[in-house]
């Protein structure tokens, strides 16, 4: 059973009388009257992170991915709660000290504060993080409009290569190895863009499961389709050179998830303000496609105008 089928069948009815739940079809809970925005995520060893050999980096990855749920909604994260499950082999004094030090640095970097949590015994490491922010407005899913431009912040694909290196499925030189692994553990979330998004984005989501998969989630209840231009999808110079050197297809590397960049749509007349915001903040924002009508098929198009089949559209939560 797919994640959304599970939610629809067993839990959607429980939220019918609560408008703030957003029909359980968005990244957050939003109580407009109280200006309260909340998100929650759970991360399991072997699924969301390979192992617990580097606890200081694992905690950075999951905290950043958690607060990115608020950031893509145009909400600055303020507080977080963290619950962890482990045992005496994983939650050693050394590992807990590393986690504490990392969290302290992340709090300073993003202006957030730990407010509580819980710990339980388990033979497998897992964490749950609840992120809290305050805003009178957010950017929803399912608010894209026909003919909207599709944009993405930053670069895509680096984290995927980092994962493959950690899995010993990719070999490269030490410099590139360090670069890609760092991108895997320390995603570059675009907190500078947070409140700016409210000025121009019609709909938004963070890229956690993959470009194509998250784009489809963003418009999942709308009678719309999309056209994505492969050549416009932003990648780093390091990834570009790696793909070129190894004669690999770009399309197989840009929709695998763990990027935590912001994917959003905006009206055509917002292009100038988006370009100026990008320059002013020093944040890369790329126009990668267009929202189309429902009677048209969704396509991923290469430079030759060919429609590509994406081998890995993203991670799917199956039960």
Backbone as CSV, one residue per row, in Angstrom:
resi,resn,N_x,N_y,N_z,CA_x,CA_y,CA_z,C_x,C_y,C_z
1,UNK,0.842,-1.195,0.000,0.000,0.000,0.000,0.881,1.251,0.000
2,UNK,0.570,2.185,-0.908,1.311,3.433,-0.970,0.952,4.327,0.208
3,UNK,1.890,5.183,0.570,1.697,6.100,1.696,0.379,6.863,1.613
4,UNK,0.064,7.392,0.434,-1.143,8.210,0.302,-2.417,7.379,0.334
5,UNK,-2.331,6.142,-0.136,-3.482,5.236,-0.044,-3.761,4.900,1.416
6,UNK,-2.697,4.679,2.163,-2.821,4.374,3.589,-3.492,5.525,4.336
7,UNK,-3.016,6.747,4.058,-3.574,7.931,4.715,-5.047,8.107,4.362
8,UNK,-5.348,7.982,3.065,-6.729,8.175,2.602,-7.686,7.147,3.206
9,UNK,-7.252,5.896,3.268,-8.122,4.819,3.727,-8.351,4.827,5.233
10,UNK,-7.307,5.138,6.008,-7.405,4.961,7.449,-7.438,6.249,8.287
11,UNK,-6.918,7.360,7.737,-6.759,8.529,8.597,-7.435,9.817,8.123
12,UNK,-7.715,9.937,6.839,-8.281,11.193,6.317,-9.573,11.605,7.020
13,UNK,-10.434,10.626,7.278,-11.721,10.938,7.923,-11.542,11.529,9.310
14,UNK,-10.444,11.184,9.958,-10.192,11.684,11.318,-9.870,13.171,11.338
15,UNK,-9.500,13.714,10.182,-9.099,15.126,10.132,-10.136,16.017,9.452
16,UNK,-11.275,15.443,9.062,-12.281,16.181,8.294,-12.746,17.466,8.977
17,UNK,-12.882,17.429,10.302,-13.403,18.585,11.036,-12.311,19.567,11.441
18,UNK,-11.085,19.302,11.002,-9.958,20.154,11.381,-9.316,20.751,10.126
19,UNK,-9.689,21.979,9.783,-9.176,22.625,8.574,-7.665,22.807,8.615
20,UNK,-7.131,22.933,9.818,-5.687,23.166,9.959,-4.852,21.966,9.527
21,UNK,-5.481,20.806,9.429,-4.749,19.602,9.001,-4.470,19.607,7.504
22,UNK,-5.138,20.514,6.771,-4.982,20.641,5.320,-5.252,19.312,4.598
23,UNK,-6.263,18.593,5.101,-6.680,17.311,4.529,-5.567,16.269,4.527
24,UNK,-4.595,16.444,5.396,-3.433,15.535,5.476,-2.746,15.407,4.117
25,UNK,-2.767,16.495,3.341,-2.206,16.469,1.992,-1.206,17.601,1.773
26,UNK,-0.482,17.943,2.829,0.556,18.962,2.703,1.676,18.612,3.667
27,UNK,2.700,19.435,3.693,3.867,19.149,4.537,3.661,19.542,5.991
28,UNK,2.642,20.351,6.260,2.511,20.947,7.589,1.073,20.989,8.094
29,UNK,0.952,21.254,9.383,-0.303,21.652,10.034,-0.256,23.168,10.100
30,UNK,-1.362,23.837,9.740,-1.366,25.304,9.730,-2.639,25.852,10.358
31,UNK,-2.503,26.407,11.553,-3.608,27.079,12.233,-3.475,28.567,11.938
32,UNK,-4.217,29.034,10.934,-4.094,30.417,10.477,-4.446,31.410,11.582
33,UNK,-5.461,31.090,12.381,-5.902,32.011,13.429,-4.820,32.227,14.484
34,UNK,-4.085,31.172,14.777,-3.023,31.272,15.780,-1.636,31.466,15.159
35,UNK,-1.597,31.552,13.827,-0.330,31.711,13.093,0.664,30.606,13.438
36,UNK,0.168,29.400,13.651,0.989,28.277,14.089,1.190,27.270,12.956
37,UNK,2.461,26.894,12.722,2.798,25.941,11.660,3.672,24.845,12.254
38,UNK,3.296,23.577,12.007,4.005,22.440,12.599,4.227,21.355,11.550
39,UNK,5.396,20.746,11.587,5.654,19.566,10.751,6.317,18.497,11.605
40,UNK,6.189,17.247,11.208,6.819,16.143,11.936,7.358,15.120,10.954
41,UNK,8.544,14.609,11.237,9.179,13.614,10.386,9.857,12.548,11.239
42,UNK,9.870,11.319,10.730,10.549,10.218,11.394,11.631,9.659,10.475
43,UNK,12.776,9.320,11.061,13.927,8.857,10.295,14.451,7.555,10.892
44,UNK,14.547,6.519,10.063,14.969,5.205,10.525,16.303,4.781,9.921
45,UNK,17.123,4.172,10.757,18.401,3.636,10.295,18.160,2.576,9.219
46,UNK,18.955,2.646,8.151,18.801,1.693,7.062,17.802,2.114,6.010
47,UNK,17.007,3.150,6.321,16.026,3.670,5.364,16.337,5.127,5.029
48,UNK,16.395,5.972,6.044,16.637,7.402,5.848,18.099,7.776,6.025
49,UNK,18.858,6.944,6.694,20.310,7.079,6.768,20.899,5.675,6.854
50,UNK,22.059,5.492,6.247,22.625,4.148,6.088,22.910,3.455,7.411
51,UNK,23.642,4.156,8.273,24.032,3.582,9.556,24.290,4.719,10.538
52,UNK,24.782,4.368,11.715,24.984,5.372,12.762,26.463,5.536,13.110
53,UNK,27.327,5.325,12.098,28.767,5.443,12.317,29.201,6.888,12.496
54,UNK,28.427,7.814,11.947,28.746,9.242,12.066,27.533,9.979,12.642
55,UNK,27.270,9.814,13.930,26.061,10.388,14.540,25.981,11.905,14.439
56,UNK,27.130,12.577,14.440,27.136,14.038,14.336,26.630,14.501,12.978
57,UNK,26.922,13.724,11.928,26.465,14.070,10.584,25.031,13.604,10.333
58,UNK,24.683,12.449,10.863,23.314,11.936,10.722,22.318,12.920,11.311
59,UNK,22.618,13.448,12.493,21.679,14.363,13.155,21.549,15.673,12.387
60,UNK,22.648,16.113,11.745,22.583,17.314,10.908,21.643,17.092,9.734
61,UNK,21.807,15.939,9.096,20.993,15.624,7.920,19.507,15.605,8.253
62,UNK,19.142,14.936,9.344,17.720,14.786,9.640,17.115,16.079,10.177
63,UNK,17.899,16.885,10.885,17.364,18.157,11.375,17.114,19.116,10.213
64,UNK,18.065,19.183,9.297,17.894,20.073,8.144,16.733,19.625,7.256
65,UNK,16.622,18.332,7.057,15.517,17.842,6.230,14.176,18.098,6.896
66,UNK,14.159,18.099,8.220,12.917,18.352,8.949,12.485,19.809,8.832
67,UNK,13.404,20.747,9.089,13.008,22.160,9.041,12.775,22.634,7.607
68,UNK,13.253,21.867,6.608,13.002,22.253,5.220,11.516,22.175,4.888
69,UNK,10.757,21.361,5.638,9.306,21.294,5.442,8.645,22.639,5.722
70,UNK,9.168,23.362,6.722,8.634,24.690,7.022,9.156,25.724,6.025
71,UNK,10.439,25.639,5.727,11.076,26.616,4.845,10.386,26.676,3.487
72,UNK,10.044,25.514,2.912,9.403,25.510,1.595,7.984,26.053,1.631
73,UNK,7.418,26.167,2.821,6.082,26.747,2.982,6.145,28.260,3.215
74,UNK,7.378,28.800,3.264,7.546,30.230,3.513,7.539,30.578,4.985
75,UNK,7.871,29.590,5.825,7.810,29.767,7.281,9.199,29.546,7.902
76,UNK,9.648,30.499,8.678,10.926,30.344,9.358,10.773,29.401,10.549
77,UNK,11.589,28.367,10.653,11.518,27.462,11.809,11.996,28.179,13.065
78,UNK,11.346,27.915,14.173,11.699,28.572,15.436,12.075,27.557,16.514
79,UNK,11.256,26.537,16.680,11.489,25.529,17.719,11.465,24.123,17.115
80,UNK,12.123,23.197,17.816,12.023,21.799,17.408,12.045,20.887,18.625
81,UNK,11.391,19.751,18.475,11.363,18.695,19.488,11.990,17.467,18.844
82,UNK,12.767,16.715,19.605,13.420,15.546,19.027,13.286,14.335,19.929
83,UNK,12.832,13.227,19.354,12.738,11.959,20.074,13.664,10.956,19.409
84,UNK,14.399,10.203,20.229,15.345,9.249,19.687,15.191,7.875,20.289
85,UNK,15.399,6.850,19.459,15.368,5.466,19.921,16.712,4.816,19.633
86,UNK,17.269,4.142,20.640,18.558,3.489,20.482,18.861,2.621,21.687
87,UNK,20.099,2.166,21.797,20.490,1.346,22.941,21.877,1.764,23.433
88,UNK,22.430,1.015,24.368,23.704,1.423,24.979,24.876,1.351,24.000
89,UNK,24.708,0.594,22.907,25.769,0.528,21.904,25.748,1.717,20.961
90,UNK,24.555,2.250,20.737,24.429,3.381,19.809,24.368,4.721,20.532
91,UNK,23.690,4.761,21.671,23.590,5.993,22.444,24.661,6.020,23.537
92,UNK,25.915,5.910,23.092,27.047,5.980,24.015,27.304,7.422,24.419
93,UNK,28.111,7.607,25.449,28.470,8.967,25.876,29.126,9.726,24.725
94,UNK,30.007,9.052,23.992,30.712,9.683,22.884,29.743,10.116,21.787
95,UNK,28.819,9.216,21.409,27.861,9.534,20.348,26.895,10.641,20.754
96,UNK,26.423,10.594,21.987,25.496,11.620,22.463,26.169,12.977,22.558
97,UNK,27.445,12.989,22.907,28.197,14.248,22.949,28.336,14.836,21.547
98,UNK,28.581,13.961,20.564,28.687,14.421,19.179,27.355,14.985,18.686
99,UNK,26.265,14.313,19.050,24.928,14.773,18.661,24.642,16.140,19.270
100,UNK,24.937,16.286,20.545,24.699,17.543,21.244,25.491,18.692,20.621
101,UNK,26.750,18.427,20.296,27.594,19.455,19.683,27.062,19.865,18.320
102,UNK,26.644,18.880,17.524,26.089,19.168,16.201,24.804,19.980,16.293
103,UNK,23.922,19.592,17.207,22.659,20.316,17.370,22.906,21.768,17.783
104,UNK,23.891,21.972,18.626,24.228,23.329,19.060,24.649,24.190,17.874
105,UNK,25.460,23.614,16.979,25.908,24.345,15.785,24.739,24.626,14.835
106,UNK,23.854,23.644,14.691,22.698,23.822,13.808,21.739,24.871,14.354
107,UNK,21.574,24.891,15.655,20.709,25.895,16.284,21.229,27.300,16.005
108,UNK,22.531,27.466,16.110,23.145,28.772,15.856,23.032,29.148,14.386
109,UNK,23.216,28.168,13.511,23.184,28.406,12.064,21.799,28.834,11.588
110,UNK,20.746,28.193,12.145,19.399,28.430,11.646,18.494,29.188,12.614
111,UNK,19.011,29.586,13.766,18.218,30.372,14.717,17.056,29.601,15.303
112,UNK,17.283,28.317,15.619,16.230,27.477,16.172,16.610,27.006,17.571
113,UNK,15.610,26.513,18.315,15.839,26.142,19.703,15.181,24.804,20.037
114,UNK,15.912,23.940,20.742,15.365,22.679,21.211,14.401,22.932,22.365
115,UNK,13.225,22.292,22.295,12.200,22.548,23.312,11.720,21.298,24.045
116,UNK,12.175,20.131,23.640,11.723,18.924,24.313,11.871,17.711,23.428
117,UNK,11.370,16.569,23.929,11.451,15.338,23.156,11.262,14.122,24.035
118,UNK,11.834,13.013,23.593,11.679,11.764,24.341,12.784,10.809,23.908
119,UNK,13.093,9.819,24.757,14.049,8.767,24.405,13.446,7.409,24.752
120,UNK,13.663,6.430,23.895,13.178,5.070,24.149,14.251,4.063,23.748
121,UNK,14.172,2.870,24.318,15.118,1.809,23.981,14.695,1.118,22.695
122,UNK,15.678,0.858,21.838,15.417,0.128,20.598,16.730,-0.446,20.083
123,UNK,16.647,-1.570,19.401,17.846,-2.160,18.803,18.197,-1.519,17.466
124,UNK,17.311,-0.666,16.975,17.573,0.067,15.750,17.398,1.553,16.012
125,UNK,18.320,2.359,15.497,18.280,3.802,15.750,17.200,4.475,14.910
126,UNK,16.437,5.342,15.538,15.476,6.163,14.807,15.290,7.486,15.537
127,UNK,14.879,8.497,14.806,14.614,9.818,15.376,13.308,10.353,14.801
128,UNK,12.574,11.084,15.617,11.411,11.842,15.149,11.620,13.291,15.534
129,UNK,11.401,14.182,14.585,11.585,15.608,14.842,10.302,16.366,14.506
130,UNK,9.866,17.160,15.456,8.734,18.058,15.248,9.278,19.476,15.148
131,UNK,8.969,20.151,14.049,9.439,21.520,13.827,8.268,22.489,13.941
132,UNK,8.520,23.629,14.565,7.464,24.612,14.825,7.887,25.988,14.330
133,UNK,6.970,26.671,13.661,7.201,28.046,13.221,5.916,28.839,13.325
134,UNK,6.008,30.140,13.071,4.844,31.014,13.204,4.713,31.897,11.966
135,UNK,3.526,31.900,11.390,3.292,32.711,10.202,1.793,32.886,9.980
136,UNK,1.416,34.013,9.413,0.014,34.265,9.102,-0.372,33.658,7.753
137,UNK,0.643,33.341,6.948,0.391,32.772,5.628,1.414,31.689,5.320
138,UNK,1.018,30.733,4.479,1.951,29.732,3.988,1.704,29.530,2.494
139,UNK,2.628,28.819,1.848,2.450,28.426,0.452,2.004,26.971,0.449
140,UNK,0.854,26.709,-0.117,0.256,25.382,-0.079,0.706,24.519,-1.259
141,UNK,0.436,23.220,-1.137,0.445,22.360,-2.305,-0.876,22.593,-3.048
142,UNK,-0.954,22.072,-4.262,-2.211,22.091,-5.024,-2.765,23.483,-5.295
143,UNK,-1.879,24.463,-5.377,-2.296,25.822,-5.736,-1.601,26.293,-7.017
144,UNK,-0.977,25.344,-7.713,-0.339,25.692,-8.980,-1.413,26.080,-9.992
145,UNK,-1.028,26.912,-10.960,-1.972,27.379,-11.971,-1.482,26.996,-13.362
146,UNK,-2.434,26.793,-14.260,-2.084,26.503,-15.649,-1.156,27.597,-16.185
147,UNK,-0.099,27.194,-16.863,0.904,28.068,-17.465,1.918,28.615,-16.459
148,UNK,1.824,28.210,-15.188,2.860,28.579,-14.223,4.218,28.089,-14.701
149,UNK,5.253,28.861,-14.382,6.614,28.376,-14.562,6.978,27.500,-13.366
150,UNK,7.821,26.514,-13.592,8.284,25.638,-12.525,9.741,25.984,-12.210
151,UNK,10.021,26.203,-10.937,11.359,26.600,-10.504,11.903,25.638,-9.457
152,UNK,13.233,25.614,-9.352,13.873,24.875,-8.274,15.081,25.673,-7.783
153,UNK,15.324,25.620,-6.484,16.482,26.310,-5.921,17.704,25.394,-5.936
154,UNK,18.891,25.984,-5.862,20.124,25.224,-5.708,20.425,24.257,-6.835
155,UNK,21.128,23.172,-6.485,21.477,22.118,-7.436,20.873,20.790,-7.004
156,UNK,20.661,19.908,-7.967,20.113,18.583,-7.683,21.136,17.493,-8.015
157,UNK,21.034,16.379,-7.325,21.815,15.199,-7.680,23.061,14.916,-6.868
158,UNK,23.651,15.931,-6.240,24.892,15.729,-5.479,24.707,14.721,-4.347
159,UNK,23.604,14.843,-3.629,23.354,13.963,-2.490,23.244,12.503,-2.917
160,UNK,22.634,12.280,-4.070,22.471,10.919,-4.580,23.829,10.277,-4.853
161,UNK,24.741,11.041,-5.439,26.082,10.518,-5.698,26.786,10.236,-4.376
162,UNK,26.594,11.129,-3.388,27.174,10.909,-2.071,26.693,9.609,-1.451
163,UNK,25.393,9.319,-1.596,24.834,8.071,-1.078,25.462,6.864,-1.769
164,UNK,25.595,6.945,-3.090,26.171,5.830,-3.836,27.637,5.593,-3.453
165,UNK,28.349,6.661,-3.139,29.731,6.524,-2.684,29.769,5.808,-1.334
166,UNK,28.882,6.194,-0.435,28.811,5.557,0.879,28.403,4.091,0.778
167,UNK,27.645,3.757,-0.249,27.230,2.371,-0.483,28.267,1.588,-1.277
168,UNK,29.399,2.253,-1.573,30.479,1.645,-2.359,30.029,1.234,-3.762
169,UNK,29.084,1.984,-4.309,28.598,1.708,-5.663,29.167,2.686,-6.691
170,UNK,29.876,3.700,-6.176,30.501,4.698,-7.041,31.924,4.940,-6.557
171,UNK,32.857,5.001,-7.504,34.257,5.281,-7.185,34.664,6.606,-7.817
172,UNK,35.380,7.432,-7.060,35.874,8.686,-7.599,37.085,9.112,-6.786
173,UNK,37.683,10.234,-7.139,38.864,10.673,-6.397,38.474,11.237,-5.031
174,UNK,39.444,11.415,-4.168,39.198,11.803,-2.785,38.487,13.154,-2.672
175,UNK,38.893,14.104,-3.515,38.295,15.445,-3.476,36.808,15.400,-3.790
176,UNK,36.455,14.690,-4.852,35.046,14.578,-5.237,34.271,13.746,-4.225
177,UNK,34.911,12.712,-3.720,34.266,11.881,-2.705,33.861,12.721,-1.505
178,UNK,34.784,13.531,-1.013,34.495,14.390,0.142,33.386,15.387,-0.169
179,UNK,33.396,15.924,-1.391,32.376,16.899,-1.793,30.988,16.266,-1.794
180,UNK,30.832,15.130,-2.474,29.516,14.507,-2.609,29.001,13.953,-1.283
181,UNK,29.877,13.363,-0.477,29.459,12.833,0.821,29.005,13.965,1.741
182,UNK,29.690,15.097,1.666,29.291,16.263,2.470,27.903,16.741,2.054
183,UNK,27.631,16.738,0.751,26.320,17.160,0.260,25.220,16.200,0.713
184,UNK,25.578,14.924,0.887,24.609,13.941,1.369,24.260,14.204,2.837
185,UNK,25.274,14.415,3.662,25.051,14.592,5.095,24.618,16.018,5.473
186,UNK,25.032,17.002,4.681,24.750,18.398,5.024,24.082,19.115,3.853
187,UNK,22.816,18.774,3.580,22.092,19.417,2.473,22.023,20.934,2.662
188,UNK,22.150,21.634,1.545,22.158,23.106,1.580,20.721,23.630,1.501
189,UNK,20.057,23.695,2.642,18.676,24.184,2.634,18.668,25.708,2.505
190,UNK,17.682,26.213,1.774,17.688,27.627,1.384,16.865,28.492,2.335
191,UNK,17.357,28.662,3.548,16.602,29.422,4.542,16.484,30.902,4.167
192,UNK,17.420,31.414,3.377,17.353,32.817,2.937,16.109,33.083,2.097
193,UNK,15.640,32.054,1.414,14.499,32.217,0.513,13.151,32.176,1.231
194,UNK,13.157,31.728,2.478,11.925,31.375,3.183,10.799,32.391,3.009
195,UNK,10.956,33.566,3.592,9.858,34.541,3.553,9.717,35.197,2.179
196,UNK,10.772,35.159,1.367,10.700,35.715,0.016,9.715,34.926,-0.844
197,UNK,9.612,33.634,-0.595,8.733,32.769,-1.383,7.291,33.255,-1.374
198,UNK,6.881,33.815,-0.246,5.503,34.279,-0.106,5.151,35.374,-1.112
199,UNK,6.180,36.031,-1.658,5.955,37.140,-2.599,5.649,36.669,-4.016
200,UNK,6.027,35.410,-4.325,5.845,35.008,-5.726,5.409,33.558,-5.958
201,UNK,5.558,32.662,-5.009,5.237,31.254,-5.253,3.736,30.981,-5.129
202,UNK,3.173,30.252,-6.086,1.772,29.831,-6.006,1.624,28.517,-5.254
203,UNK,2.618,27.629,-5.420,2.601,26.324,-4.777,4.036,25.889,-4.549
204,UNK,4.278,25.072,-3.514,5.662,24.686,-3.238,5.748,23.380,-2.453
205,UNK,6.946,22.793,-2.494,7.257,21.571,-1.762,8.776,21.477,-1.689
206,UNK,9.308,20.771,-0.707,10.755,20.542,-0.705,11.032,19.207,-1.388
207,UNK,12.188,19.119,-2.032,12.529,17.907,-2.773,13.204,16.928,-1.830
208,UNK,12.404,16.059,-1.258,12.912,15.041,-0.341,12.913,13.661,-0.988
209,UNK,11.860,13.342,-1.729,11.730,12.019,-2.339,12.199,11.971,-3.789
210,UNK,12.384,13.140,-4.422,12.823,13.175,-5.814,12.058,14.211,-6.609
211,UNK,12.703,14.828,-7.599,12.113,15.920,-8.377,10.765,15.550,-8.979
212,UNK,10.704,14.452,-9.707,9.463,14.058,-10.383,8.398,13.649,-9.365
213,UNK,8.780,12.821,-8.396,7.821,12.373,-7.389,7.245,13.513,-6.579
214,UNK,8.088,14.463,-6.198,7.602,15.587,-5.392,6.802,16.582,-6.216
215,UNK,7.144,16.732,-7.495,6.341,17.580,-8.379,4.941,17.008,-8.522
216,UNK,4.857,15.698,-8.665,3.542,15.057,-8.779,2.750,15.177,-7.483
217,UNK,3.428,15.131,-6.343,2.742,15.333,-5.060,2.237,16.766,-4.940
218,UNK,3.008,17.712,-5.448,2.647,19.119,-5.321,1.362,19.449,-6.083
219,UNK,1.095,18.714,-7.171,-0.110,18.994,-7.972,-1.065,17.798,-7.978
220,UNK,-0.959,16.922,-6.973,-1.652,15.631,-7.028,-3.174,15.689,-7.078
221,UNK,-3.781,16.757,-6.605,-5.243,16.841,-6.632,-5.749,17.871,-7.642
222,UNK,-4.861,18.297,-8.508,-5.238,19.280,-9.512,-5.278,18.643,-10.892
223,UNK,-6.122,19.173,-11.753,-6.220,18.669,-13.114,-5.178,19.375,-13.971
224,UNK,-3.908,19.048,-13.690,-2.782,19.681,-14.353,-1.730,18.638,-14.691
225,UNK,-0.841,18.991,-15.608,0.314,18.160,-15.928,1.537,19.079,-15.974
226,UNK,2.675,18.554,-16.399,3.886,19.382,-16.412,4.820,18.971,-17.544
227,UNK,5.663,19.905,-17.935,6.738,19.663,-18.886,8.032,20.119,-18.208
228,UNK,9.001,19.211,-18.077,10.285,19.529,-17.480,11.375,19.427,-18.547
229,UNK,12.246,20.438,-18.641,13.344,20.439,-19.599,14.614,19.979,-18.897
230,UNK,15.134,18.833,-19.313,16.324,18.255,-18.671,17.494,19.235,-18.640
231,UNK,17.708,19.956,-19.750,18.864,20.845,-19.839,18.797,21.995,-18.833
232,UNK,17.590,22.333,-18.357,17.428,23.445,-17.425,17.591,23.037,-15.962
233,UNK,17.594,21.737,-15.701,17.716,21.279,-14.316,19.127,21.568,-13.816
234,UNK,19.263,22.302,-12.723,20.587,22.734,-12.253,21.372,21.629,-11.553
235,UNK,22.627,21.476,-11.953,23.550,20.569,-11.260,24.847,21.325,-10.994
236,UNK,25.583,20.869,-10.015,26.859,21.499,-9.673,27.901,21.214,-10.753
237,UNK,28.968,21.999,-10.768,30.070,21.767,-11.711,30.689,20.393,-11.469
238,UNK,30.774,20.023,-10.184,31.354,18.718,-9.859,30.526,17.573,-10.428
239,UNK,29.196,17.668,-10.311,28.344,16.616,-10.853,28.370,16.626,-12.375
240,UNK,28.354,17.812,-12.969,28.426,17.942,-14.429,29.682,17.262,-14.964
241,UNK,30.807,17.543,-14.328,32.077,16.959,-14.771,32.109,15.445,-14.548
242,UNK,31.535,15.003,-13.434,31.494,13.575,-13.132,30.660,12.830,-14.178
243,UNK,29.497,13.388,-14.527,28.627,12.756,-15.523,29.296,12.719,-16.894
244,UNK,29.954,13.822,-17.249,30.609,13.915,-18.550,31.778,12.932,-18.652
245,UNK,32.565,12.873,-17.595,33.732,11.990,-17.583,33.341,10.522,-17.684
246,UNK,32.230,10.167,-17.034,31.805,8.768,-16.997,30.705,8.439,-18.000
247,UNK,30.403,9.419,-18.874,29.399,9.234,-19.928,28.063,8.747,-19.354
248,UNK,27.598,9.448,-18.326,26.355,9.086,-17.645,25.247,10.080,-17.980
249,UNK,24.013,9.621,-17.928,22.868,10.467,-18.255,22.442,11.317,-17.058
250,UNK,22.303,12.587,-17.294,21.880,13.532,-16.261,20.521,13.156,-15.682
251,UNK,19.623,12.693,-16.545,18.257,12.383,-16.125,18.197,11.294,-15.063
252,UNK,19.235,10.451,-14.993,19.248,9.377,-14.000,19.772,9.812,-12.643
253,UNK,20.174,11.087,-12.522,20.810,11.547,-11.289,20.072,12.700,-10.606
254,UNK,19.042,13.252,-11.244,18.446,14.478,-10.710,17.071,14.285,-10.068
255,UNK,16.617,13.042,-9.959,15.289,12.828,-9.371,15.292,11.661,-8.399
256,UNK,16.310,11.626,-7.548,16.448,10.506,-6.615,16.243,10.897,-5.153
257,UNK,15.972,12.163,-4.884,15.657,12.588,-3.527,16.840,13.036,-2.702
258,UNK,16.544,13.432,-1.463,17.536,13.888,-0.492,18.225,15.189,-0.886
259,UNK,17.617,15.978,-1.773,18.206,17.264,-2.159,17.799,18.375,-1.198
260,UNK,16.541,18.343,-0.747,15.965,19.336,0.159,16.061,20.758,-0.382
261,UNK,16.001,20.855,-1.705,15.860,22.158,-2.348,14.375,22.472,-2.456
262,UNK,14.061,23.705,-2.801,12.669,24.140,-2.877,12.181,24.062,-4.318
263,UNK,11.110,23.336,-4.525,10.453,23.229,-5.818,9.174,24.038,-5.746
264,UNK,9.004,24.995,-6.661,7.793,25.830,-6.596,7.342,26.263,-7.984
265,UNK,6.084,26.694,-8.055,5.557,27.248,-9.296,5.223,28.717,-9.071
266,UNK,5.272,29.479,-10.137,4.970,30.915,-10.055,4.420,31.390,-11.387
267,UNK,3.585,32.408,-11.347,3.016,32.990,-12.562,4.127,33.588,-13.425
268,UNK,3.886,33.625,-14.725,4.869,34.131,-15.680,5.308,35.548,-15.337
269,UNK,4.374,36.372,-14.855,4.712,37.770,-14.560,5.562,37.951,-13.306
270,UNK,5.904,36.845,-12.640,6.753,36.927,-11.449,8.223,36.655,-11.767
271,UNK,8.545,36.428,-13.038,9.906,36.025,-13.406,10.954,37.077,-13.019
272,UNK,10.634,38.346,-13.179,11.615,39.396,-12.869,11.917,39.470,-11.375
273,UNK,10.873,39.395,-10.549,11.100,39.470,-9.101,11.861,38.235,-8.615
274,UNK,11.622,37.099,-9.264,12.352,35.887,-8.894,13.828,36.017,-9.267
275,UNK,14.104,36.542,-10.447,15.486,36.749,-10.878,16.208,37.744,-9.976
276,UNK,15.547,38.830,-9.626,16.179,39.838,-8.772,16.393,39.307,-7.354
277,UNK,15.451,38.498,-6.864,15.598,37.884,-5.537,16.788,36.934,-5.524
278,UNK,16.933,36.177,-6.594,18.053,35.251,-6.718,19.386,35.986,-6.657
279,UNK,19.495,37.091,-7.402,20.732,37.882,-7.412,20.983,38.535,-6.055
280,UNK,19.944,39.108,-5.479,20.089,39.844,-4.211,20.517,38.934,-3.069
281,UNK,19.958,37.733,-3.021,20.256,36.815,-1.924,21.444,35.901,-2.212
282,UNK,21.877,35.864,-3.476,22.950,34.958,-3.847,22.514,33.502,-3.791
283,UNK,21.227,33.267,-4.096,20.667,31.920,-4.083,20.297,31.527,-5.517
284,UNK,20.800,30.409,-5.947,20.530,29.928,-7.304,19.067,29.494,-7.423
285,UNK,18.355,30.073,-8.395,16.973,29.681,-8.687,16.868,29.453,-10.187
286,UNK,16.418,28.278,-10.580,16.375,27.921,-12.004,14.960,27.610,-12.464
287,UNK,14.600,28.155,-13.623,13.315,27.841,-14.248,13.497,26.565,-15.057
288,UNK,12.753,25.511,-14.715,13.013,24.200,-15.328,11.852,23.646,-16.150
289,UNK,10.718,24.340,-16.150,9.603,23.787,-16.899,8.338,24.592,-16.800
290,UNK,7.227,23.947,-17.129,5.948,24.629,-17.245,4.816,23.714,-16.767
291,UNK,3.815,24.310,-16.138,2.598,23.592,-15.770,1.647,23.605,-16.970
292,UNK,1.137,22.421,-17.330,0.269,22.286,-18.507,-1.130,21.826,-18.107
293,UNK,-1.989,21.697,-19.104,-3.361,21.259,-18.851,-3.408,19.762,-18.552
294,UNK,-4.498,19.337,-17.956,-4.657,17.935,-17.566,-4.784,17.013,-18.775
295,UNK,-5.321,17.539,-19.892,-5.505,16.676,-21.063,-4.199,16.457,-21.835
296,UNK,-3.113,17.046,-21.328,-1.795,16.825,-21.909,-1.007,15.911,-20.976
297,UNK,-0.142,15.086,-21.540,0.672,14.205,-20.721,1.830,14.967,-20.087
298,UNK,2.278,14.487,-18.924,3.459,15.057,-18.294,4.694,14.479,-18.967
299,UNK,5.676,15.354,-19.253,6.864,14.904,-19.959,8.146,15.451,-19.324
300,UNK,9.195,14.666,-19.441,10.556,15.044,-19.089,11.291,15.060,-20.421
301,UNK,11.725,16.225,-20.882,12.194,16.388,-22.262,13.687,16.710,-22.308
302,UNK,14.437,16.027,-23.197,15.869,16.318,-23.325,16.117,17.380,-24.392
303,UNK,17.394,17.684,-24.636,17.751,18.760,-25.561,17.315,18.478,-26.994
304,UNK,17.163,17.209,-27.319,16.749,16.831,-28.673,15.235,16.862,-28.837
305,UNK,14.532,17.197,-27.745,13.079,17.215,-27.799,12.457,15.859,-27.557
306,UNK,13.292,14.890,-27.170,12.798,13.534,-26.919,12.207,13.421,-25.518
307,UNK,11.153,12.642,-25.401,10.525,12.416,-24.102,11.257,11.298,-23.379
308,UNK,11.780,11.608,-22.200,12.609,10.655,-21.471,11.798,9.841,-20.479
309,UNK,12.209,8.612,-20.312,11.646,7.760,-19.273,12.581,7.827,-18.077
310,UNK,12.078,8.325,-16.955,12.898,8.461,-15.755,12.925,7.125,-15.020
311,UNK,14.116,6.532,-14.943,14.254,5.219,-14.301,13.916,5.282,-12.819
312,UNK,14.296,6.388,-12.185,14.039,6.514,-10.746,13.378,7.857,-10.472
313,UNK,12.040,7.937,-10.537,11.344,9.204,-10.299,11.432,9.678,-8.858
314,UNK,11.900,8.796,-7.955,12.041,9.185,-6.554,11.688,8.066,-5.612
315,UNK,11.881,8.337,-4.347,11.589,7.340,-3.318,10.091,7.250,-3.064
316,UNK,9.586,6.023,-2.944,8.165,5.814,-2.654,8.014,5.090,-1.322
317,UNK,7.128,5.609,-0.490,6.868,5.006,0.817,5.816,3.909,0.653
318,UNK,6.263,2.669,0.561,5.362,1.538,0.389,5.233,0.750,1.686
319,UNK,4.023,0.249,1.948,3.772,-0.511,3.181,3.161,-1.862,2.838
